[in-house]
Amino acid sequence: MEAYKYCPVNEAYLFTSPLMNIDIFKEQCVLNIDFEDMEVRRNDKSQWQIDKEKLAETLKTDLQTVLELEEVCSIDNLKCDYEDQFDFNQRHVFKDFPDDNKLQTVKQVKMGKTKVEELAYVPTFPEPVIEEISEEDELVSSGEVLLTVSIFHPEKRKVHMEFKVLPDQKLTEVRDLITCQSDKVIFGEFSSNPSLEGVKTAKEISDASFFFVEQCFYNDTRNPLNRDYSRIIKEWAKESERYTVPGLGLFDSTNMQDKTFRDLNFRLGYPYLFCHQGNCEHLMVFNDMRLISEDDPQKVESYPLKTLVLLPRHKRCSICNIHLIKWMTKNDEMAFEDPSFFCDKCFRYLHYTKDGKKLASFQAFPYVSTD
């Protein structure tokens, strides 16, 4: 009996959708959904009554109980008296919480108020889009498809950003909205130039990137100076016939700016790849596809729509423990550990004279948190 060969690619196929694209999905929706019947049901009160009676029969109860449950379980009842009084997006919201509140969660927040700003990866959901539609605005066509794209953190199993996109939007429109801490890195040692005059971030030096979806690299070649990261991978796969290994193959490549999401073939739930800065790799997952509804933004300019962002954890200066870290030092005669981390104020007070001259021997590097 031939030994079983484990292949993670084949295993992943068991938990994802079949290979599809947006046009096939939309065609299947039209074939399987009776839109006229949906509209009739929406406007037909007698049909609404029948649906409620069927639900009551399923729950083995009476219609009045179903109506009462619907009212009691309404999301409008999730609000409490204090919600209209506070802005829960402000940094020090705990200061406005009442002292005599009996809720244990409120008590814990007030007791641990110094920890509020130190929470790792607090999800932030952008405010709902409030649209004022005019005659000049281009609207999304009725029955159009919305695709949800999730970009993961390069090191943690967490969704870093999430977008809703329209089929005819360019891949570059999403790429331009993806932010990553590695793009903010400044390379080099700057103990002799703490003002960072004339320096550039990693993204300013190189913004080359690619999406990898179903054996094809979609390279960002808008800047002619961008390196083609996919070339070395394609050549590596060809050497020694590595393309015969399950999961590899004779990869193809094209320009990201020339392709829309409608051009892609993909599997819902399958882990694809977004890569930038040479080796900063983010899993990319198409995790939902549906027809647009009346509750979604209707203007084309509202998309790609950012629906989720996870904020990084900010670390504090090892001296004052108040301000955020801006500098990391090594081989530092003035520090008590190696490496050491400082905010900008403490770094300058400890290491330089008023004239900007170094007080000791050390190496200094601009610090960017990647957590």
DRENDO-1510 file (C-alpha; in Angstrom, 1 decimal, always signed):
<recs>
REC; n; res; u; v; w
REC; 1; MET; +0.0; +0.0; +0.0 .
REC; 2; GLU; +1.4; +3.4; -1.0 .
REC; 3; ALA; +2.2; +5.6; +1.9 .
REC; 4; TYR; -0.1; +8.6; +2.4 .
REC; 5; LYS; +1.5; +11.9; +1.3 .
REC; 6; TYR; +0.3; +14.9; +3.2 .
REC; 7; CYS; -0.3; +17.9; +1.1 .
REC; 8; PRO; -1.5; +21.1; +2.8 .
REC; 9; VAL; -2.7; +22.6; -0.5 .
REC; 10; ASN; -5.1; +19.6; -1.1 .
REC; 11; GLU; -6.2; +19.8; +2.6 .
REC; 12; ALA; -7.0; +23.5; +2.2 .
REC; 13; TYR; -9.3; +22.7; -0.7 .
REC; 14; LEU; -11.5; +20.7; +1.6 .
REC; 15; PHE; -12.4; +23.8; +3.6 .
REC; 16; THR; -12.9; +26.3; +0.8 .
REC; 17; SER; -15.3; +26.9; -2.0 .
REC; 18; PRO; -14.9; +25.5; -5.5 .
REC; 19; LEU; -13.0; +27.7; -8.0 .
REC; 20; MET; -15.2; +30.6; -9.1 .
REC; 21; ASN; -15.3; +34.1; -10.3 .
REC; 22; ILE; -17.7; +37.0; -9.9 .
REC; 23; ASP; -19.5; +36.6; -13.2 .
REC; 24; ILE; -20.3; +33.0; -12.6 .
REC; 25; PHE; -21.5; +33.8; -9.1 .
REC; 26; LYS; -23.8; +36.5; -10.3 .
REC; 27; GLU; -25.2; +34.3; -13.0 .
REC; 28; GLN; -26.0; +31.6; -10.5 .
REC; 29; CYS; -27.7; +34.2; -8.3 .
REC; 30; VAL; -29.9; +35.3; -11.2 .
REC; 31; LEU; -30.8; +31.7; -11.9 .
REC; 32; ASN; -31.6; +30.7; -8.4 .
REC; 33; ILE; -33.2; +33.8; -6.9 .
REC; 34; ASP; -36.6; +34.9; -7.9 .
REC; 35; PHE; -36.3; +38.7; -7.4 .
REC; 36; GLU; -39.9; +39.3; -8.4 .
REC; 37; ASP; -41.0; +37.0; -5.6 .
REC; 38; MET; -38.7; +38.7; -3.1 .
REC; 39; GLU; -40.3; +42.1; -4.0 .
REC; 40; VAL; -43.8; +40.6; -3.7 .
REC; 41; ARG; -42.9; +39.2; -0.3 .
REC; 42; ARG; -41.5; +42.5; +0.8 .
REC; 43; ASN; -44.8; +44.4; +0.0 .
REC; 44; ASP; -47.3; +41.6; +0.6 .
REC; 45; LYS; -48.6; +41.8; +4.3 .
REC; 46; SER; -50.5; +38.6; +3.9 .
REC; 47; GLN; -47.2; +36.8; +3.0 .
REC; 48; TRP; -45.6; +38.4; +6.1 .
REC; 49; GLN; -48.4; +37.0; +8.2 .
REC; 50; ILE; -47.9; +33.5; +6.7 .
REC; 51; ASP; -44.1; +33.6; +7.4 .
REC; 52; LYS; -44.7; +34.5; +11.0 .
REC; 53; GLU; -47.3; +31.7; +11.4 .
REC; 54; LYS; -44.8; +29.2; +10.0 .
REC; 55; LEU; -42.2; +30.4; +12.4 .
REC; 56; ALA; -44.7; +30.0; +15.3 .
REC; 57; GLU; -45.4; +26.4; +14.1 .
REC; 58; THR; -41.7; +25.6; +14.0 .
REC; 59; LEU; -41.2; +27.0; +17.5 .
REC; 60; LYS; -44.3; +25.1; +18.7 .
REC; 61; THR; -45.9; +28.3; +20.0 .
REC; 62; ASP; -48.5; +30.8; +19.0 .
REC; 63; LEU; -48.3; +33.8; +16.8 .
REC; 64; GLN; -48.6; +36.3; +19.6 .
REC; 65; THR; -45.5; +34.9; +21.4 .
REC; 66; VAL; -43.5; +35.1; +18.1 .
REC; 67; LEU; -44.5; +38.8; +17.8 .
REC; 68; GLU; -43.5; +39.5; +21.4 .
REC; 69; LEU; -40.2; +37.7; +20.9 .
REC; 70; GLU; -39.5; +39.8; +17.8 .
REC; 71; GLU; -40.1; +43.0; +19.8 .
REC; 72; VAL; -38.2; +41.9; +22.9 .
REC; 73; CYS; -35.2; +40.7; +20.8 .
REC; 74; SER; -35.0; +43.7; +18.6 .
REC; 75; ILE; -31.5; +45.2; +18.3 .
REC; 76; ASP; -33.0; +48.6; +19.3 .
REC; 77; ASN; -33.3; +47.1; +22.9 .
REC; 78; LEU; -29.6; +46.6; +23.1 .
REC; 79; LYS; -29.0; +50.2; +24.1 .
REC; 80; CYS; -28.9; +51.3; +27.7 .
REC; 81; ASP; -29.5; +54.8; +29.2 .
REC; 82; TYR; -25.9; +55.7; +29.3 .
REC; 83; GLU; -25.1; +55.1; +25.6 .
REC; 84; ASP; -26.5; +58.5; +24.5 .
REC; 85; GLN; -24.3; +60.3; +27.1 .
REC; 86; PHE; -20.8; +59.1; +26.1 .
REC; 87; ASP; -18.6; +59.0; +23.1 .
REC; 88; PHE; -17.2; +55.5; +23.3 .
REC; 89; ASN; -14.5; +56.3; +20.7 .
REC; 90; GLN; -12.7; +58.8; +22.9 .
REC; 91; ARG; -9.4; +57.6; +24.5 .
REC; 92; HIS; -10.4; +58.3; +28.2 .
REC; 93; VAL; -14.1; +57.3; +28.1 .
REC; 94; PHE; -13.7; +55.6; +31.5 .
REC; 95; LYS; -13.5; +59.0; +33.1 .
REC; 96; ASP; -17.2; +59.6; +32.3 .
REC; 97; PHE; -18.4; +56.3; +33.6 .
REC; 98; PRO; -20.6; +56.7; +36.8 .
REC; 99; ASP; -18.9; +55.7; +40.1 .
REC; 100; ASP; -21.9; +54.0; +41.5 .
REC; 101; ASN; -22.6; +51.7; +38.6 .
REC; 102; LYS; -23.1; +48.1; +39.6 .
REC; 103; LEU; -21.9; +46.6; +36.4 .
REC; 104; GLN; -18.7; +44.6; +37.1 .
REC; 105; THR; -17.3; +45.4; +33.6 .
REC; 106; VAL; -17.6; +49.1; +34.3 .
REC; 107; LYS; -15.9; +48.7; +37.7 .
REC; 108; GLN; -13.0; +46.8; +36.1 .
REC; 109; VAL; -12.5; +49.4; +33.4 .
REC; 110; LYS; -12.3; +52.2; +36.0 .
REC; 111; MET; -9.9; +50.2; +38.2 .
REC; 112; GLY; -7.7; +49.4; +35.2 .
REC; 113; LYS; -7.9; +52.7; +33.4 .
REC; 114; THR; -4.2; +52.9; +32.9 .
REC; 115; LYS; -4.4; +49.8; +30.7 .
REC; 116; VAL; -7.1; +51.2; +28.4 .
REC; 117; GLU; -4.6; +52.6; +25.9 .
REC; 118; GLU; -2.3; +49.5; +26.1 .
REC; 119; LEU; -4.8; +47.0; +24.7 .
REC; 120; ALA; -3.3; +45.0; +21.9 .
REC; 121; TYR; -5.2; +45.0; +18.6 .
REC; 122; VAL; -8.3; +46.8; +19.5 .
REC; 123; PRO; -10.6; +46.5; +16.5 .
REC; 124; THR; -11.9; +49.7; +15.0 .
REC; 125; PHE; -14.9; +49.8; +12.8 .
REC; 126; PRO; -15.2; +52.9; +10.6 .
REC; 127; GLU; -18.2; +55.0; +11.1 .
REC; 128; PRO; -21.2; +54.0; +8.9 .
REC; 129; VAL; -21.2; +55.8; +5.5 .
REC; 130; ILE; -23.9; +58.5; +5.5 .
REC; 131; GLU; -24.5; +59.3; +1.8 .
REC; 132; GLU; -26.1; +62.3; +0.3 .
REC; 133; ILE; -26.8; +61.2; -3.3 .
REC; 134; SER; -27.1; +63.8; -6.0 .
REC; 135; GLU; -27.9; +63.5; -9.7 .
REC; 136; GLU; -24.2; +63.7; -10.6 .
REC; 137; ASP; -23.2; +60.7; -8.5 .
REC; 138; GLU; -22.4; +57.4; -10.1 .
REC; 139; LEU; -24.5; +54.7; -8.4 .
REC; 140; VAL; -23.8; +51.0; -8.1 .
REC; 141; SER; -26.0; +49.1; -10.5 .
REC; 142; SER; -28.8; +47.0; -8.9 .
REC; 143; GLY; -27.9; +43.4; -8.3 .
REC; 144; GLU; -24.2; +44.1; -8.4 .
REC; 145; VAL; -21.8; +41.8; -6.4 .
REC; 146; LEU; -19.8; +42.9; -3.3 .
REC; 147; LEU; -16.6; +41.0; -2.5 .
REC; 148; THR; -15.1; +41.0; +1.0 .
REC; 149; VAL; -11.3; +40.9; +1.1 .
REC; 150; SER; -9.4; +40.3; +4.3 .
REC; 151; ILE; -5.7; +41.1; +4.8 .
REC; 152; PHE; -4.0; +39.4; +7.7 .
REC; 153; HIS; -1.2; +40.6; +10.0 .
REC; 154; PRO; +2.2; +39.3; +8.7 .
REC; 155; GLU; +3.0; +37.5; +11.9 .
REC; 156; LYS; -0.2; +37.0; +13.9 .
REC; 157; ARG; -3.3; +35.1; +13.0 .
REC; 158; LYS; -5.4; +38.2; +13.0 .
REC; 159; VAL; -7.2; +40.1; +10.3 .
REC; 160; HIS; -5.4; +43.3; +9.9 .
REC; 161; MET; -7.7; +45.1; +7.5 .
REC; 162; GLU; -10.9; +44.2; +5.7 .
REC; 163; PHE; -12.5; +45.8; +2.6 .
REC; 164; LYS; -15.6; +45.5; +0.5 .
REC; 165; VAL; -14.9; +46.0; -3.2 .
REC; 166; LEU; -16.8; +46.2; -6.4 .
REC; 167; PRO; -16.1; +43.8; -9.3 .
REC; 168; ASP; -14.8; +46.4; -11.7 .
REC; 169; GLN; -12.3; +48.1; -9.3 .
REC; 170; LYS; -8.6; +47.7; -10.0 .
REC; 171; LEU; -6.5; +45.5; -7.7 .
REC; 172; THR; -4.3; +48.6; -7.2 .
REC; 173; GLU; -7.2; +50.4; -5.5 .
REC; 174; VAL; -7.1; +47.9; -2.6 .
REC; 175; ARG; -3.3; +47.7; -2.6 .
REC; 176; ASP; -3.1; +51.5; -2.1 .
REC; 177; LEU; -5.3; +51.3; +1.0 .
REC; 178; ILE; -3.3; +48.5; +2.7 .
REC; 179; THR; -1.1; +49.9; +5.5 .
REC; 180; CYS; +1.6; +48.0; +7.3 .
REC; 181; GLN; +4.1; +49.1; +10.0 .
REC; 182; SER; +7.0; +47.7; +7.9 .
REC; 183; ASP; +6.4; +50.4; +5.4 .
REC; 184; LYS; +7.3; +53.0; +8.1 .
REC; 185; VAL; +10.7; +51.5; +8.9 .
REC; 186; ILE; +13.7; +53.7; +8.5 .
REC; 187; PHE; +16.9; +51.8; +7.7 .
REC; 188; GLY; +20.3; +52.9; +9.2 .
REC; 189; GLU; +22.0; +54.1; +12.3 .
REC; 190; PHE; +21.2; +57.8; +13.2 .
REC; 191; SER; +22.9; +58.7; +16.5 .
REC; 192; SER; +24.7; +61.5; +14.6 .
REC; 193; ASN; +21.4; +62.6; +12.9 .
REC; 194; PRO; +18.6; +62.4; +15.5 .
REC; 195; SER; +16.6; +65.0; +13.6 .
REC; 196; LEU; +16.3; +62.4; +10.7 .
REC; 197; GLU; +17.0; +65.1; +8.1 .
REC; 198; GLY; +16.7; +63.8; +4.6 .
REC; 199; VAL; +15.8; +60.2; +5.5 .
REC; 200; LYS; +13.2; +58.1; +3.7 .
REC; 201; THR; +10.9; +55.4; +5.0 .
REC; 202; ALA; +10.9; +51.9; +3.5 .
REC; 203; LYS; +7.9; +52.6; +1.4 .
REC; 204; GLU; +9.4; +55.8; +0.0 .
REC; 205; ILE; +12.4; +53.7; -1.0 .
REC; 206; SER; +10.4; +50.9; -2.6 .
REC; 207; ASP; +6.7; +50.3; -2.9 .
REC; 208; ALA; +6.9; +47.2; -5.0 .
REC; 209; SER; +4.4; +44.5; -4.1 .
REC; 210; PHE; +2.3; +41.7; -5.6 .
REC; 211; PHE; -0.9; +39.7; -5.0 .
REC; 212; PHE; -0.6; +35.9; -5.6 .
REC; 213; VAL; -3.9; +34.3; -6.5 .
REC; 214; GLU; -4.3; +30.9; -8.1 .
REC; 215; GLN; -0.8; +30.4; -9.5 .
REC; 216; CYS; -0.6; +34.0; -10.8 .
REC; 217; PHE; +1.5; +36.9; -9.6 .
REC; 218; TYR; -0.2; +40.3; -9.9 .
REC; 219; ASN; +2.7; +42.8; -9.7 .
REC; 220; ASP; +2.5; +46.5; -9.0 .
REC; 221; THR; +4.6; +47.9; -11.9 .
REC; 222; ARG; +3.2; +51.5; -11.8 .
REC; 223; ASN; +6.6; +52.7; -10.7 .
REC; 224; PRO; +9.1; +51.7; -13.3 .
REC; 225; LEU; +11.8; +51.4; -10.6 .
REC; 226; ASN; +9.8; +48.7; -8.7 .
REC; 227; ARG; +11.5; +45.3; -8.5 .
REC; 228; ASP; +9.6; +42.3; -9.9 .
REC; 229; TYR; +9.5; +40.1; -6.7 .
REC; 230; SER; +7.8; +37.3; -8.6 .
REC; 231; ARG; +10.6; +36.7; -11.1 .
REC; 232; ILE; +13.0; +35.0; -8.7 .
REC; 233; ILE; +10.2; +32.8; -7.4 .
REC; 234; LYS; +9.1; +31.7; -10.9 .
REC; 235; GLU; +12.7; +30.9; -11.8 .
REC; 236; TRP; +13.2; +29.0; -8.6 .
REC; 237; ALA; +10.1; +26.9; -9.4 .
REC; 238; LYS; +11.5; +26.0; -12.8 .
REC; 239; GLU; +14.8; +24.8; -11.5 .
REC; 240; SER; +15.2; +21.1; -10.9 .
REC; 241; GLU; +11.5; +20.7; -12.0 .
REC; 242; ARG; +10.3; +22.0; -8.6 .
REC; 243; TYR; +7.0; +22.9; -10.3 .
REC; 244; THR; +6.0; +19.3; -10.1 .
REC; 245; VAL; +5.7; +19.5; -6.3 .
REC; 246; PRO; +2.1; +19.8; -5.1 .
REC; 247; GLY; +1.3; +23.4; -4.5 .
REC; 248; LEU; +3.9; +24.7; -6.9 .
REC; 249; GLY; +3.6; +25.0; -10.7 .
REC; 250; LEU; +4.6; +27.0; -13.7 .
REC; 251; PHE; +3.5; +30.3; -12.3 .
REC; 252; ASP; +2.2; +33.1; -14.4 .
REC; 253; SER; +2.5; +36.9; -13.8 .
REC; 254; THR; +0.7; +40.1; -15.0 .
REC; 255; ASN; +0.4; +43.7; -14.0 .
REC; 256; MET; -1.8; +44.5; -11.0 .
REC; 257; GLN; -3.0; +47.8; -12.4 .
REC; 258; ASP; -4.4; +46.1; -15.5 .
REC; 259; LYS; -6.7; +43.7; -13.7 .
REC; 260; THR; -9.9; +44.1; -11.8 .
REC; 261; PHE; -11.5; +41.7; -9.3 .
REC; 262; ARG; -13.8; +40.6; -12.0 .
REC; 263; ASP; -10.8; +39.1; -13.8 .
REC; 264; LEU; -9.8; +36.9; -10.9 .
REC; 265; ASN; -10.6; +33.2; -10.4 .
REC; 266; PHE; -10.5; +32.4; -6.7 .
REC; 267; ARG; -11.8; +30.2; -3.9 .
REC; 268; LEU; -13.7; +31.7; -1.0 .
REC; 269; GLY; -11.8; +31.0; +2.2 .
REC; 270; TYR; -8.6; +30.0; +0.6 .
REC; 271; PRO; -5.4; +31.7; +1.8 .
REC; 272; TYR; -3.7; +33.7; -0.9 .
REC; 273; LEU; -0.9; +36.2; -0.5 .
REC; 274; PHE; -0.1; +39.9; -0.5 .
REC; 275; CYS; +3.7; +40.6; -0.3 .
REC; 276; HIS; +5.6; +43.9; -0.1 .
REC; 277; GLN; +8.9; +45.1; +1.2 .
REC; 278; GLY; +10.5; +42.0; -0.3 .
REC; 279; ASN; +9.5; +39.6; +2.4 .
REC; 280; CYS; +6.7; +41.1; +4.4 .
REC; 281; GLU; +3.9; +38.5; +3.6 .
REC; 282; HIS; +0.2; +38.9; +4.5 .
REC; 283; LEU; -2.3; +36.2; +4.0 .
REC; 284; MET; -5.2; +37.4; +1.8 .
REC; 285; VAL; -8.6; +35.8; +1.9 .
REC; 286; PHE; -11.7; +36.4; -0.1 .
REC; 287; ASN; -14.2; +35.5; +2.7 .
REC; 288; ASP; -17.5; +36.6; +1.4 .
REC; 289; MET; -19.3; +37.4; -1.8 .
REC; 290; ARG; -22.9; +38.6; -2.1 .
REC; 291; LEU; -25.3; +40.8; -3.9 .
REC; 292; ILE; -25.4; +44.4; -2.8 .
REC; 293; SER; -28.3; +45.4; -0.6 .
REC; 294; GLU; -30.2; +48.6; +0.1 .
REC; 295; ASP; -28.3; +48.9; +3.4 .
REC; 296; ASP; -24.9; +49.1; +1.6 .
REC; 297; PRO; -23.5; +52.4; +0.3 .
REC; 298; GLN; -24.9; +53.0; -3.1 .
REC; 299; LYS; -22.3; +55.4; -4.6 .
REC; 300; VAL; -19.4; +53.9; -6.5 .
REC; 301; GLU; -16.9; +56.3; -5.0 .
REC; 302; SER; -17.6; +54.8; -1.5 .
REC; 303; TYR; -15.7; +51.7; -2.6 .
REC; 304; PRO; -13.3; +50.1; -1.8 .
REC; 305; LEU; -15.0; +50.4; +1.6 .
REC; 306; LYS; -12.8; +49.8; +4.6 .
REC; 307; THR; -14.8; +47.9; +7.2 .
REC; 308; LEU; -12.2; +46.8; +9.7 .
REC; 309; VAL; -8.8; +48.0; +10.9 .
REC; 310; LEU; -6.8; +46.5; +13.8 .
REC; 311; LEU; -4.6; +49.0; +15.6 .
REC; 312; PRO; -1.1; +48.0; +16.7 .
REC; 313; ARG; -0.1; +47.9; +20.4 .
REC; 314; HIS; +1.9; +50.9; +21.3 .
REC; 315; LYS; +4.9; +50.4; +23.7 .
REC; 316; ARG; +6.0; +53.1; +26.1 .
REC; 317; CYS; +9.3; +54.6; +26.9 .
REC; 318; SER; +11.4; +52.7; +29.4 .
REC; 319; ILE; +12.3; +55.9; +31.3 .
REC; 320; CYS; +9.1; +58.0; +31.6 .
REC; 321; ASN; +6.6; +55.2; +30.8 .
REC; 322; ILE; +4.4; +57.9; +29.4 .
REC; 323; HIS; +5.3; +58.7; +25.8 .
REC; 324; LEU; +5.5; +56.1; +23.0 .
REC; 325; ILE; +8.8; +54.6; +21.9 .
REC; 326; LYS; +10.6; +56.5; +19.1 .
REC; 327; TRP; +14.2; +55.2; +19.5 .
REC; 328; MET; +16.0; +52.0; +20.1 .
REC; 329; THR; +19.7; +52.1; +21.2 .
REC; 330; LYS; +22.4; +49.5; +21.2 .
REC; 331; ASN; +25.8; +49.4; +22.9 .
REC; 332; ASP; +24.5; +52.3; +24.9 .
REC; 333; GLU; +26.7; +53.5; +27.8 .
REC; 334; MET; +23.9; +55.5; +29.2 .
REC; 335; ALA; +21.3; +52.7; +29.3 .
REC; 336; PHE; +20.7; +49.9; +31.8 .
REC; 337; GLU; +19.8; +47.3; +29.2 .
REC; 338; ASP; +20.7; +46.4; +25.6 .
REC; 339; PRO; +18.8; +47.2; +23.5 .
REC; 340; SER; +17.0; +50.1; +25.2 .
REC; 341; PHE; +13.9; +51.9; +24.1 .
REC; 342; PHE; +13.1; +55.6; +24.6 .
REC; 343; CYS; +10.6; +58.3; +23.6 .
REC; 344; ASP; +12.0; +61.2; +21.7 .
REC; 345; LYS; +12.2; +63.5; +24.7 .
REC; 346; CYS; +14.0; +61.1; +27.0 .
REC; 347; PHE; +16.3; +60.0; +24.2 .
REC; 348; ARG; +17.5; +63.5; +23.6 .
REC; 349; TYR; +17.7; +64.5; +27.3 .
REC; 350; LEU; +19.8; +61.5; +28.2 .
REC; 351; HIS; +22.1; +61.2; +25.2 .
REC; 352; TYR; +22.8; +64.8; +23.9 .
REC; 353; THR; +23.9; +68.2; +25.1 .
REC; 354; LYS; +21.8; +71.3; +24.5 .
REC; 355; ASP; +24.0; +71.9; +21.4 .
REC; 356; GLY; +23.1; +68.4; +20.1 .
REC; 357; LYS; +26.5; +66.8; +20.8 .
REC; 358; LYS; +26.6; +63.1; +21.9 .
REC; 359; LEU; +27.3; +62.5; +25.5 .
REC; 360; ALA; +28.4; +58.9; +25.2 .
REC; 361; SER; +29.0; +56.1; +22.8 .
REC; 362; PHE; +25.9; +54.4; +21.4 .
REC; 363; GLN; +24.0; +53.4; +18.3 .
REC; 364; ALA; +20.5; +54.8; +17.6 .
REC; 365; PHE; +17.8; +53.4; +15.4 .
REC; 366; PRO; +14.3; +54.8; +14.7 .
REC; 367; TYR; +11.8; +52.4; +16.3 .
REC; 368; VAL; +8.6; +51.2; +14.6 .
REC; 369; SER; +6.5; +48.7; +16.4 .
REC; 370; THR; +5.5; +45.7; +14.3 .
REC; 371; ASP; +3.2; +44.1; +16.9 .
</recs>
